[in-house]
Amino acid sequence: MKSMLITMLVLAALLPGCSSAEKQAAELLETARFEEKQSNIEHATKLYKEILQKYPSSPAAQEATARMADLARTKP
């Protein structure tokens, strides 16, 4: 929980310089990470895919791609 708060504070500090689309992508990414930490992999994957579809050239899309690859490797 403490790391989640720190992450949110860092995002809040960085987001003012981002475009609206980048902010939305970053917010979706943060939600996906939270869902993943809560073991809600299905919803996290859905959110990662949404990032890739709506914001394919964003920094969040790069991380979403990496997270989906990691999840695919660890899938039982």
For each residue, the residues with C-beta under 8 A, 3 or more apart:
1: 4 5
2: 5 6
3: 6 7
4: 1 7 8 34 37
5: 1 2 8 9
6: 2 3 9 10
7: 3 4 10 11 30 33
8: 4 5 11 12 30
9: 5 6 12 13
10: 6 7 13 14
11: 7 8 14 15 26 27 30
12: 8 9 15
13: 9 10 16
14: 10 11 17 18 26
15: 11 12 18 22 23 26
16: 13
17: 14
18: 14 15 22 23 26
19: 22 23
20: 23 24
21: 24 25 55 58
22: 15 18 19 25 26 55 58 59 60
23: 15 18 19 20 26 27
24: 20 21 27 28 54 55
25: 21 22 28 29 51 54 55 58 59 60 61
26: 11 14 15 18 22 23 29 30 58 59 60
27: 11 23 24 30 31
28: 24 25 31 32 47 50 51 54 55 60
29: 25 26 32 33 47 48 51 60 63 64
30: 7 8 11 26 27 33 34
31: 27 28 34 35 47
32: 28 29 35 36 43 44 47 48 51 64 67
33: 7 29 30 36 37 44 67
34: 4 30 31 37 38
35: 31 32 38 40 41 43 44 47
36: 32 33 39 40 41 44 67 71
37: 4 33 34
38: 34 35
39: 36
40: 35 36 43 44
41: 35 36 44 45 71
42: 45 46
43: 32 35 40 46 47
44: 32 33 35 36 40 41 47 48 67 71
45: 41 42 48 49 68 71
46: 42 43 49 50
47: 28 29 31 32 35 43 44 50 51 64
48: 29 32 44 45 51 52 64 65 67 68
49: 45 46 52 53 64 68
50: 28 46 47 53 54
51: 25 28 29 32 47 48 54 55 58 60 61 64
52: 48 49 55 56 61 64 65
53: 49 50 56
54: 24 25 28 50 51
55: 21 22 24 25 28 51 52 58 60 61
56: 52 53 61
57: 61
58: 21 22 25 26 51 55 61 62
59: 22 25 26 62 63
60: 22 25 26 28 29 51 55 63 64
61: 25 51 52 55 56 57 58 64 65
62: 58 59 65 66
63: 29 59 60 66 67
64: 29 32 47 48 49 51 52 60 61 67 68
65: 48 52 61 62 68 69
66: 62 63 69 70
67: 32 33 36 44 48 63 64 70 71
68: 45 48 49 64 65 71 72
69: 65 66 72 73
70: 66 67 73 74
71: 36 41 44 45 67 68 74 75
72: 68 69 75
73: 69 70
74: 70 71
75: 71 72
76:
